Amino acid sequence: MKKLLVVLIASAAAMSAAQAQTTAPRAYVGAGIASADHDFKVSGTSNADTEGYKASGKLFGGYEFNQTWGVEAGYTDFRKSDVNYTIGGVNARGETDGHALYLAAKATMPVNEQFSVYGKLGAARTKSELETVNAVQNMSRSKTEAYGALGAEYKLNQNVSLIGEYERYGKSKDFGAKADVWTIGAKYAF
């Protein structure tokens, strides 16, 4: 909850800073392909074998108060991933699934007319689920944690841009997608 308050305060500060700027505010929406390594570190298990990096979808939208300050929200689906492991000498298998929602303040620094770099800081709500063949080991974990990202944007024209970013969704999880995510995508400003 404290992290969400920090995000709201940062957003309010960005709004007040935007009042002093002359650049017109703009909203934007976008979609991307997010890739996260899937992990499995549940106590009592060994010889875990996961599917590794998997591409998944990301949707996001935001509001740029000026060319420097903005706010962004998004949803990332981490897709299902199979896992094989050993517990008590017995081979077992399961499936992990997860997703994340985030809200973040965004600071952008233009390098030239077409290229800029940015950073985002906020809060993310992540959910990871594990379904096993024997339902005794099924788990579901949800947590609100810090969210951060570093990225670059290339403007194709006044409204369409390509983005590439590294995102961090809180701390590493015991199962499911790791906290480190690489994303490429496109956004449309209107």
PyMOL commands that place a pseudoatom at each C-alpha (Angstrom):
pseudoatom trace, name=CA, resn=MET, resi=1, chain=A, elem=C, hetatm=0, pos=[0.000, 0.000, 0.000]
pseudoatom trace, name=CA, resn=LYS, resi=2, chain=A, elem=C, hetatm=0, pos=[2.890, 2.360, 0.813]
pseudoatom trace, name=CA, resn=LYS, resi=3, chain=A, elem=C, hetatm=0, pos=[4.341, 1.767, -2.653]
pseudoatom trace, name=CA, resn=LEU, resi=4, chain=A, elem=C, hetatm=0, pos=[1.037, 2.688, -4.274]
pseudoatom trace, name=CA, resn=LEU, resi=5, chain=A, elem=C, hetatm=0, pos=[1.002, 5.938, -2.287]
pseudoatom trace, name=CA, resn=VAL, resi=6, chain=A, elem=C, hetatm=0, pos=[4.522, 6.728, -3.514]
pseudoatom trace, name=CA, resn=VAL, resi=7, chain=A, elem=C, hetatm=0, pos=[3.350, 6.204, -7.103]
pseudoatom trace, name=CA, resn=LEU, resi=8, chain=A, elem=C, hetatm=0, pos=[0.359, 8.501, -6.578]
pseudoatom trace, name=CA, resn=ILE, resi=9, chain=A, elem=C, hetatm=0, pos=[2.556, 11.205, -5.019]
pseudoatom trace, name=CA, resn=ALA, resi=10, chain=A, elem=C, hetatm=0, pos=[5.031, 10.913, -7.894]
pseudoatom trace, name=CA, resn=SER, resi=11, chain=A, elem=C, hetatm=0, pos=[2.158, 11.185, -10.379]
pseudoatom trace, name=CA, resn=ALA, resi=12, chain=A, elem=C, hetatm=0, pos=[0.856, 14.311, -8.634]
pseudoatom trace, name=CA, resn=ALA, resi=13, chain=A, elem=C, hetatm=0, pos=[4.353, 15.826, -8.728]
pseudoatom trace, name=CA, resn=ALA, resi=14, chain=A, elem=C, hetatm=0, pos=[4.580, 15.022, -12.423]
pseudoatom trace, name=CA, resn=MET, resi=15, chain=A, elem=C, hetatm=0, pos=[1.209, 16.697, -13.031]
pseudoatom trace, name=CA, resn=SER, resi=16, chain=A, elem=C, hetatm=0, pos=[2.270, 19.860, -11.228]
pseudoatom trace, name=CA, resn=ALA, resi=17, chain=A, elem=C, hetatm=0, pos=[5.555, 19.939, -13.141]
pseudoatom trace, name=CA, resn=ALA, resi=18, chain=A, elem=C, hetatm=0, pos=[3.596, 19.510, -16.357]
pseudoatom trace, name=CA, resn=GLN, resi=19, chain=A, elem=C, hetatm=0, pos=[1.628, 22.671, -15.669]
pseudoatom trace, name=CA, resn=ALA, resi=20, chain=A, elem=C, hetatm=0, pos=[4.829, 24.684, -16.136]
pseudoatom trace, name=CA, resn=GLN, resi=21, chain=A, elem=C, hetatm=0, pos=[5.687, 23.072, -19.497]
pseudoatom trace, name=CA, resn=THR, resi=22, chain=A, elem=C, hetatm=0, pos=[4.314, 24.247, -22.847]
pseudoatom trace, name=CA, resn=THR, resi=23, chain=A, elem=C, hetatm=0, pos=[4.283, 20.898, -24.697]
pseudoatom trace, name=CA, resn=ALA, resi=24, chain=A, elem=C, hetatm=0, pos=[0.737, 19.657, -25.324]
pseudoatom trace, name=CA, resn=PRO, resi=25, chain=A, elem=C, hetatm=0, pos=[-0.333, 16.644, -23.235]
pseudoatom trace, name=CA, resn=ARG, resi=26, chain=A, elem=C, hetatm=0, pos=[-1.026, 13.394, -25.115]
pseudoatom trace, name=CA, resn=ALA, resi=27, chain=A, elem=C, hetatm=0, pos=[-2.495, 10.001, -24.323]
pseudoatom trace, name=CA, resn=TYR, resi=28, chain=A, elem=C, hetatm=0, pos=[-1.149, 6.780, -25.840]
pseudoatom trace, name=CA, resn=VAL, resi=29, chain=A, elem=C, hetatm=0, pos=[-1.861, 3.057, -26.069]
pseudoatom trace, name=CA, resn=GLY, resi=30, chain=A, elem=C, hetatm=0, pos=[0.450, 0.242, -27.030]
pseudoatom trace, name=CA, resn=ALA, resi=31, chain=A, elem=C, hetatm=0, pos=[1.081, -3.459, -27.312]
pseudoatom trace, name=CA, resn=GLY, resi=32, chain=A, elem=C, hetatm=0, pos=[4.213, -5.494, -26.994]
pseudoatom trace, name=CA, resn=ILE, resi=33, chain=A, elem=C, hetatm=0, pos=[5.865, -8.862, -26.742]
pseudoatom trace, name=CA, resn=ALA, resi=34, chain=A, elem=C, hetatm=0, pos=[7.301, -9.529, -23.292]
pseudoatom trace, name=CA, resn=SER, resi=35, chain=A, elem=C, hetatm=0, pos=[9.805, -12.311, -22.673]
pseudoatom trace, name=CA, resn=ALA, resi=36, chain=A, elem=C, hetatm=0, pos=[10.528, -13.702, -19.218]
pseudoatom trace, name=CA, resn=ASP, resi=37, chain=A, elem=C, hetatm=0, pos=[12.513, -16.723, -18.082]
pseudoatom trace, name=CA, resn=HIS, resi=38, chain=A, elem=C, hetatm=0, pos=[10.371, -19.198, -16.155]
pseudoatom trace, name=CA, resn=ASP, resi=39, chain=A, elem=C, hetatm=0, pos=[11.745, -20.581, -12.902]
pseudoatom trace, name=CA, resn=PHE, resi=40, chain=A, elem=C, hetatm=0, pos=[10.896, -23.258, -10.330]
pseudoatom trace, name=CA, resn=LYS, resi=41, chain=A, elem=C, hetatm=0, pos=[12.439, -23.185, -6.835]
pseudoatom trace, name=CA, resn=VAL, resi=42, chain=A, elem=C, hetatm=0, pos=[9.890, -24.827, -4.536]
pseudoatom trace, name=CA, resn=SER, resi=43, chain=A, elem=C, hetatm=0, pos=[11.350, -26.263, -1.322]
pseudoatom trace, name=CA, resn=GLY, resi=44, chain=A, elem=C, hetatm=0, pos=[11.692, -30.033, -1.221]
pseudoatom trace, name=CA, resn=THR, resi=45, chain=A, elem=C, hetatm=0, pos=[12.023, -30.347, -4.997]
pseudoatom trace, name=CA, resn=SER, resi=46, chain=A, elem=C, hetatm=0, pos=[15.071, -31.026, -7.134]
pseudoatom trace, name=CA, resn=ASN, resi=47, chain=A, elem=C, hetatm=0, pos=[16.019, -31.526, -10.792]
pseudoatom trace, name=CA, resn=ALA, resi=48, chain=A, elem=C, hetatm=0, pos=[13.570, -28.845, -11.932]
pseudoatom trace, name=CA, resn=ASP, resi=49, chain=A, elem=C, hetatm=0, pos=[13.330, -28.415, -15.688]
pseudoatom trace, name=CA, resn=THR, resi=50, chain=A, elem=C, hetatm=0, pos=[11.307, -25.480, -17.083]
pseudoatom trace, name=CA, resn=GLU, resi=51, chain=A, elem=C, hetatm=0, pos=[10.621, -24.193, -20.580]
pseudoatom trace, name=CA, resn=GLY, resi=52, chain=A, elem=C, hetatm=0, pos=[12.921, -21.182, -20.124]
pseudoatom trace, name=CA, resn=TYR, resi=53, chain=A, elem=C, hetatm=0, pos=[12.141, -17.909, -21.886]
pseudoatom trace, name=CA, resn=LYS, resi=54, chain=A, elem=C, hetatm=0, pos=[8.639, -17.597, -23.315]
pseudoatom trace, name=CA, resn=ALA, resi=55, chain=A, elem=C, hetatm=0, pos=[7.167, -14.752, -25.324]
pseudoatom trace, name=CA, resn=SER, resi=56, chain=A, elem=C, hetatm=0, pos=[3.902, -13.340, -24.040]
pseudoatom trace, name=CA, resn=GLY, resi=57, chain=A, elem=C, hetatm=0, pos=[1.656, -10.345, -24.592]
pseudoatom trace, name=CA, resn=LYS, resi=58, chain=A, elem=C, hetatm=0, pos=[1.644, -6.915, -22.992]
pseudoatom trace, name=CA, resn=LEU, resi=59, chain=A, elem=C, hetatm=0, pos=[-0.917, -4.105, -23.267]
pseudoatom trace, name=CA, resn=PHE, resi=60, chain=A, elem=C, hetatm=0, pos=[-0.254, -0.623, -21.899]
pseudoatom trace, name=CA, resn=GLY, resi=61, chain=A, elem=C, hetatm=0, pos=[-1.511, 2.920, -21.989]
pseudoatom trace, name=CA, resn=GLY, resi=62, chain=A, elem=C, hetatm=0, pos=[-0.445, 6.211, -20.575]
pseudoatom trace, name=CA, resn=TYR, resi=63, chain=A, elem=C, hetatm=0, pos=[-0.587, 9.950, -20.512]
pseudoatom trace, name=CA, resn=GLU, resi=64, chain=A, elem=C, hetatm=0, pos=[2.303, 12.292, -21.290]
pseudoatom trace, name=CA, resn=PHE, resi=65, chain=A, elem=C, hetatm=0, pos=[1.882, 15.589, -19.450]
pseudoatom trace, name=CA, resn=ASN, resi=66, chain=A, elem=C, hetatm=0, pos=[4.769, 17.025, -21.496]
pseudoatom trace, name=CA, resn=GLN, resi=67, chain=A, elem=C, hetatm=0, pos=[7.872, 15.674, -23.261]
pseudoatom trace, name=CA, resn=THR, resi=68, chain=A, elem=C, hetatm=0, pos=[9.472, 14.768, -19.897]
pseudoatom trace, name=CA, resn=TRP, resi=69, chain=A, elem=C, hetatm=0, pos=[6.798, 13.571, -17.446]
pseudoatom trace, name=CA, resn=GLY, resi=70, chain=A, elem=C, hetatm=0, pos=[4.007, 11.043, -17.726]
pseudoatom trace, name=CA, resn=VAL, resi=71, chain=A, elem=C, hetatm=0, pos=[2.190, 8.144, -16.124]
pseudoatom trace, name=CA, resn=GLU, resi=72, chain=A, elem=C, hetatm=0, pos=[1.643, 4.623, -17.506]
pseudoatom trace, name=CA, resn=ALA, resi=73, chain=A, elem=C, hetatm=0, pos=[-0.417, 1.540, -16.625]
pseudoatom trace, name=CA, resn=GLY, resi=74, chain=A, elem=C, hetatm=0, pos=[-0.130, -1.897, -18.168]
pseudoatom trace, name=CA, resn=TYR, resi=75, chain=A, elem=C, hetatm=0, pos=[-0.953, -5.604, -18.112]
pseudoatom trace, name=CA, resn=THR, resi=76, chain=A, elem=C, hetatm=0, pos=[1.516, -8.393, -18.910]
pseudoatom trace, name=CA, resn=ASP, resi=77, chain=A, elem=C, hetatm=0, pos=[0.414, -12.016, -19.363]
pseudoatom trace, name=CA, resn=PHE, resi=78, chain=A, elem=C, hetatm=0, pos=[3.274, -14.403, -18.557]
pseudoatom trace, name=CA, resn=ARG, resi=79, chain=A, elem=C, hetatm=0, pos=[1.632, -17.415, -20.260]
pseudoatom trace, name=CA, resn=LYS, resi=80, chain=A, elem=C, hetatm=0, pos=[1.570, -20.990, -19.107]
pseudoatom trace, name=CA, resn=SER, resi=81, chain=A, elem=C, hetatm=0, pos=[4.808, -22.920, -18.789]
pseudoatom trace, name=CA, resn=ASP, resi=82, chain=A, elem=C, hetatm=0, pos=[5.384, -26.641, -18.153]
pseudoatom trace, name=CA, resn=VAL, resi=83, chain=A, elem=C, hetatm=0, pos=[7.736, -27.788, -15.391]
pseudoatom trace, name=CA, resn=ASN, resi=84, chain=A, elem=C, hetatm=0, pos=[9.159, -31.228, -14.591]
pseudoatom trace, name=CA, resn=TYR, resi=85, chain=A, elem=C, hetatm=0, pos=[10.725, -31.842, -11.183]
pseudoatom trace, name=CA, resn=THR, resi=86, chain=A, elem=C, hetatm=0, pos=[11.554, -34.478, -8.572]
pseudoatom trace, name=CA, resn=ILE, resi=87, chain=A, elem=C, hetatm=0, pos=[10.093, -34.519, -5.067]
pseudoatom trace, name=CA, resn=GLY, resi=88, chain=A, elem=C, hetatm=0, pos=[10.908, -37.274, -2.586]
pseudoatom trace, name=CA, resn=GLY, resi=89, chain=A, elem=C, hetatm=0, pos=[12.564, -39.306, -5.342]
pseudoatom trace, name=CA, resn=VAL, resi=90, chain=A, elem=C, hetatm=0, pos=[9.403, -39.289, -7.465]
pseudoatom trace, name=CA, resn=ASN, resi=91, chain=A, elem=C, hetatm=0, pos=[9.229, -37.527, -10.823]
pseudoatom trace, name=CA, resn=ALA, resi=92, chain=A, elem=C, hetatm=0, pos=[6.368, -35.054, -11.106]
pseudoatom trace, name=CA, resn=ARG, resi=93, chain=A, elem=C, hetatm=0, pos=[5.131, -32.405, -13.491]
pseudoatom trace, name=CA, resn=GLY, resi=94, chain=A, elem=C, hetatm=0, pos=[3.135, -29.245, -13.302]
pseudoatom trace, name=CA, resn=GLU, resi=95, chain=A, elem=C, hetatm=0, pos=[2.195, -26.048, -15.047]
pseudoatom trace, name=CA, resn=THR, resi=96, chain=A, elem=C, hetatm=0, pos=[2.824, -22.447, -14.002]
pseudoatom trace, name=CA, resn=ASP, resi=97, chain=A, elem=C, hetatm=0, pos=[0.824, -19.412, -15.065]
pseudoatom trace, name=CA, resn=GLY, resi=98, chain=A, elem=C, hetatm=0, pos=[0.916, -15.743, -14.153]
pseudoatom trace, name=CA, resn=HIS, resi=99, chain=A, elem=C, hetatm=0, pos=[0.293, -12.126, -14.977]
pseudoatom trace, name=CA, resn=ALA, resi=100, chain=A, elem=C, hetatm=0, pos=[1.049, -8.633, -13.694]
pseudoatom trace, name=CA, resn=LEU, resi=101, chain=A, elem=C, hetatm=0, pos=[-0.635, -5.223, -13.566]
pseudoatom trace, name=CA, resn=TYR, resi=102, chain=A, elem=C, hetatm=0, pos=[1.413, -2.070, -13.018]
pseudoatom trace, name=CA, resn=LEU, resi=103, chain=A, elem=C, hetatm=0, pos=[1.045, 1.676, -12.503]
pseudoatom trace, name=CA, resn=ALA, resi=104, chain=A, elem=C, hetatm=0, pos=[4.129, 3.868, -12.823]
pseudoatom trace, name=CA, resn=ALA, resi=105, chain=A, elem=C, hetatm=0, pos=[5.376, 7.418, -13.168]
pseudoatom trace, name=CA, resn=LYS, resi=106, chain=A, elem=C, hetatm=0, pos=[7.448, 7.874, -16.328]
pseudoatom trace, name=CA, resn=ALA, resi=107, chain=A, elem=C, hetatm=0, pos=[10.370, 10.237, -16.960]
pseudoatom trace, name=CA, resn=THR, resi=108, chain=A, elem=C, hetatm=0, pos=[11.563, 10.668, -20.563]
pseudoatom trace, name=CA, resn=MET, resi=109, chain=A, elem=C, hetatm=0, pos=[14.742, 12.311, -21.844]
pseudoatom trace, name=CA, resn=PRO, resi=110, chain=A, elem=C, hetatm=0, pos=[14.779, 13.121, -25.577]
pseudoatom trace, name=CA, resn=VAL, resi=111, chain=A, elem=C, hetatm=0, pos=[18.133, 12.416, -27.240]
pseudoatom trace, name=CA, resn=ASN, resi=112, chain=A, elem=C, hetatm=0, pos=[17.101, 13.923, -30.574]
pseudoatom trace, name=CA, resn=GLU, resi=113, chain=A, elem=C, hetatm=0, pos=[13.868, 14.531, -32.476]
pseudoatom trace, name=CA, resn=GLN, resi=114, chain=A, elem=C, hetatm=0, pos=[13.186, 10.813, -33.082]
pseudoatom trace, name=CA, resn=PHE, resi=115, chain=A, elem=C, hetatm=0, pos=[14.988, 8.962, -30.267]
pseudoatom trace, name=CA, resn=SER, resi=116, chain=A, elem=C, hetatm=0, pos=[14.467, 9.156, -26.494]
pseudoatom trace, name=CA, resn=VAL, resi=117, chain=A, elem=C, hetatm=0, pos=[15.256, 7.125, -23.383]
pseudoatom trace, name=CA, resn=TYR, resi=118, chain=A, elem=C, hetatm=0, pos=[12.991, 6.737, -20.370]
pseudoatom trace, name=CA, resn=GLY, resi=119, chain=A, elem=C, hetatm=0, pos=[12.611, 5.277, -16.917]
pseudoatom trace, name=CA, resn=LYS, resi=120, chain=A, elem=C, hetatm=0, pos=[9.502, 4.166, -15.052]
pseudoatom trace, name=CA, resn=LEU, resi=121, chain=A, elem=C, hetatm=0, pos=[8.981, 3.689, -11.321]
pseudoatom trace, name=CA, resn=GLY, resi=122, chain=A, elem=C, hetatm=0, pos=[5.824, 2.478, -9.634]
pseudoatom trace, name=CA, resn=ALA, resi=123, chain=A, elem=C, hetatm=0, pos=[4.001, -0.529, -8.225]
pseudoatom trace, name=CA, resn=ALA, resi=124, chain=A, elem=C, hetatm=0, pos=[3.053, -3.887, -9.751]
pseudoatom trace, name=CA, resn=ARG, resi=125, chain=A, elem=C, hetatm=0, pos=[0.547, -6.516, -8.653]
pseudoatom trace, name=CA, resn=THR, resi=126, chain=A, elem=C, hetatm=0, pos=[1.832, -9.938, -9.747]
pseudoatom trace, name=CA, resn=LYS, resi=127, chain=A, elem=C, hetatm=0, pos=[0.092, -13.303, -9.577]
pseudoatom trace, name=CA, resn=SER, resi=128, chain=A, elem=C, hetatm=0, pos=[1.777, -16.693, -10.018]
pseudoatom trace, name=CA, resn=GLU, resi=129, chain=A, elem=C, hetatm=0, pos=[-0.041, -20.031, -9.993]
pseudoatom trace, name=CA, resn=LEU, resi=130, chain=A, elem=C, hetatm=0, pos=[1.246, -23.600, -9.919]
pseudoatom trace, name=CA, resn=GLU, resi=131, chain=A, elem=C, hetatm=0, pos=[-0.965, -26.540, -10.874]
pseudoatom trace, name=CA, resn=THR, resi=132, chain=A, elem=C, hetatm=0, pos=[0.497, -30.008, -10.372]
pseudoatom trace, name=CA, resn=VAL, resi=133, chain=A, elem=C, hetatm=0, pos=[-0.646, -33.481, -11.371]
pseudoatom trace, name=CA, resn=ASN, resi=134, chain=A, elem=C, hetatm=0, pos=[-1.392, -34.230, -7.726]
pseudoatom trace, name=CA, resn=ALA, resi=135, chain=A, elem=C, hetatm=0, pos=[-3.389, -31.201, -6.536]
pseudoatom trace, name=CA, resn=VAL, resi=136, chain=A, elem=C, hetatm=0, pos=[-1.748, -31.365, -3.064]
pseudoatom trace, name=CA, resn=GLN, resi=137, chain=A, elem=C, hetatm=0, pos=[1.142, -29.184, -4.296]
pseudoatom trace, name=CA, resn=ASN, resi=138, chain=A, elem=C, hetatm=0, pos=[-0.978, -26.552, -6.091]
pseudoatom trace, name=CA, resn=MET, resi=139, chain=A, elem=C, hetatm=0, pos=[-0.096, -22.984, -5.116]
pseudoatom trace, name=CA, resn=SER, resi=140, chain=A, elem=C, hetatm=0, pos=[-1.192, -19.456, -5.926]
pseudoatom trace, name=CA, resn=ARG, resi=141, chain=A, elem=C, hetatm=0, pos=[0.691, -16.319, -4.870]
pseudoatom trace, name=CA, resn=SER, resi=142, chain=A, elem=C, hetatm=0, pos=[-0.249, -12.668, -5.360]
pseudoatom trace, name=CA, resn=LYS, resi=143, chain=A, elem=C, hetatm=0, pos=[1.872, -9.754, -4.251]
pseudoatom trace, name=CA, resn=THR, resi=144, chain=A, elem=C, hetatm=0, pos=[2.160, -5.985, -4.696]
pseudoatom trace, name=CA, resn=GLU, resi=145, chain=A, elem=C, hetatm=0, pos=[5.791, -4.935, -5.155]
pseudoatom trace, name=CA, resn=ALA, resi=146, chain=A, elem=C, hetatm=0, pos=[7.943, -2.217, -6.662]
pseudoatom trace, name=CA, resn=TYR, resi=147, chain=A, elem=C, hetatm=0, pos=[8.018, -1.926, -10.452]
pseudoatom trace, name=CA, resn=GLY, resi=148, chain=A, elem=C, hetatm=0, pos=[10.764, -0.297, -12.492]
pseudoatom trace, name=CA, resn=ALA, resi=149, chain=A, elem=C, hetatm=0, pos=[11.785, -0.090, -16.130]
pseudoatom trace, name=CA, resn=LEU, resi=150, chain=A, elem=C, hetatm=0, pos=[14.437, 1.404, -18.397]
pseudoatom trace, name=CA, resn=GLY, resi=151, chain=A, elem=C, hetatm=0, pos=[13.711, 1.787, -22.077]
pseudoatom trace, name=CA, resn=ALA, resi=152, chain=A, elem=C, hetatm=0, pos=[14.240, 3.472, -25.404]
pseudoatom trace, name=CA, resn=GLU, resi=153, chain=A, elem=C, hetatm=0, pos=[11.732, 4.822, -27.894]
pseudoatom trace, name=CA, resn=TYR, resi=154, chain=A, elem=C, hetatm=0, pos=[12.115, 5.498, -31.615]
pseudoatom trace, name=CA, resn=LYS, resi=155, chain=A, elem=C, hetatm=0, pos=[9.447, 7.674, -33.281]
pseudoatom trace, name=CA, resn=LEU, resi=156, chain=A, elem=C, hetatm=0, pos=[8.466, 6.496, -36.761]
pseudoatom trace, name=CA, resn=ASN, resi=157, chain=A, elem=C, hetatm=0, pos=[6.254, 9.576, -37.127]
pseudoatom trace, name=CA, resn=GLN, resi=158, chain=A, elem=C, hetatm=0, pos=[4.430, 12.027, -34.850]
pseudoatom trace, name=CA, resn=ASN, resi=159, chain=A, elem=C, hetatm=0, pos=[2.001, 9.343, -33.563]
pseudoatom trace, name=CA, resn=VAL, resi=160, chain=A, elem=C, hetatm=0, pos=[3.681, 5.920, -33.938]
pseudoatom trace, name=CA, resn=SER, resi=161, chain=A, elem=C, hetatm=0, pos=[6.750, 4.761, -31.983]
pseudoatom trace, name=CA, resn=LEU, resi=162, chain=A, elem=C, hetatm=0, pos=[8.701, 1.561, -31.441]
pseudoatom trace, name=CA, resn=ILE, resi=163, chain=A, elem=C, hetatm=0, pos=[9.838, 0.749, -27.896]
pseudoatom trace, name=CA, resn=GLY, resi=164, chain=A, elem=C, hetatm=0, pos=[12.315, -1.614, -26.263]
pseudoatom trace, name=CA, resn=GLU, resi=165, chain=A, elem=C, hetatm=0, pos=[12.624, -1.939, -22.508]
pseudoatom trace, name=CA, resn=TYR, resi=166, chain=A, elem=C, hetatm=0, pos=[13.878, -3.916, -19.552]
pseudoatom trace, name=CA, resn=GLU, resi=167, chain=A, elem=C, hetatm=0, pos=[11.270, -4.248, -16.787]
pseudoatom trace, name=CA, resn=ARG, resi=168, chain=A, elem=C, hetatm=0, pos=[11.552, -5.473, -13.215]
pseudoatom trace, name=CA, resn=TYR, resi=169, chain=A, elem=C, hetatm=0, pos=[8.384, -6.775, -11.533]
pseudoatom trace, name=CA, resn=GLY, resi=170, chain=A, elem=C, hetatm=0, pos=[9.383, -6.868, -7.837]
pseudoatom trace, name=CA, resn=LYS, resi=171, chain=A, elem=C, hetatm=0, pos=[11.467, -9.695, -6.371]
pseudoatom trace, name=CA, resn=SER, resi=172, chain=A, elem=C, hetatm=0, pos=[12.132, -13.089, -7.947]
pseudoatom trace, name=CA, resn=LYS, resi=173, chain=A, elem=C, hetatm=0, pos=[9.341, -15.633, -7.570]
pseudoatom trace, name=CA, resn=ASP, resi=174, chain=A, elem=C, hetatm=0, pos=[9.634, -19.267, -6.427]
pseudoatom trace, name=CA, resn=PHE, resi=175, chain=A, elem=C, hetatm=0, pos=[7.772, -20.460, -9.519]
pseudoatom trace, name=CA, resn=GLY, resi=176, chain=A, elem=C, hetatm=0, pos=[6.529, -19.007, -12.781]
pseudoatom trace, name=CA, resn=ALA, resi=177, chain=A, elem=C, hetatm=0, pos=[7.982, -16.052, -14.653]
pseudoatom trace, name=CA, resn=LYS, resi=178, chain=A, elem=C, hetatm=0, pos=[11.057, -14.416, -13.132]
pseudoatom trace, name=CA, resn=ALA, resi=179, chain=A, elem=C, hetatm=0, pos=[10.911, -10.740, -12.175]
pseudoatom trace, name=CA, resn=ASP, resi=180, chain=A, elem=C, hetatm=0, pos=[13.177, -9.662, -15.081]
pseudoatom trace, name=CA, resn=VAL, resi=181, chain=A, elem=C, hetatm=0, pos=[11.279, -9.065, -18.336]
pseudoatom trace, name=CA, resn=TRP, resi=182, chain=A, elem=C, hetatm=0, pos=[12.454, -7.856, -21.779]
pseudoatom trace, name=CA, resn=THR, resi=183, chain=A, elem=C, hetatm=0, pos=[9.806, -6.157, -23.906]
pseudoatom trace, name=CA, resn=ILE, resi=184, chain=A, elem=C, hetatm=0, pos=[9.590, -4.857, -27.466]
pseudoatom trace, name=CA, resn=GLY, resi=185, chain=A, elem=C, hetatm=0, pos=[6.511, -3.186, -28.838]
pseudoatom trace, name=CA, resn=ALA, resi=186, chain=A, elem=C, hetatm=0, pos=[4.797, -0.265, -30.502]
pseudoatom trace, name=CA, resn=LYS, resi=187, chain=A, elem=C, hetatm=0, pos=[2.685, 2.592, -29.240]
pseudoatom trace, name=CA, resn=TYR, resi=188, chain=A, elem=C, hetatm=0, pos=[0.233, 5.004, -30.784]
pseudoatom trace, name=CA, resn=ALA, resi=189, chain=A, elem=C, hetatm=0, pos=[-0.179, 8.524, -29.377]
pseudoatom trace, name=CA, resn=PHE, resi=190, chain=A, elem=C, hetatm=0, pos=[-3.316, 10.570, -30.026]
for i in range(1, 190): cmd.bond("trace and resi %d" % i, "trace and resi %d" % (i + 1))
show_as sticks, trace
zoom trace
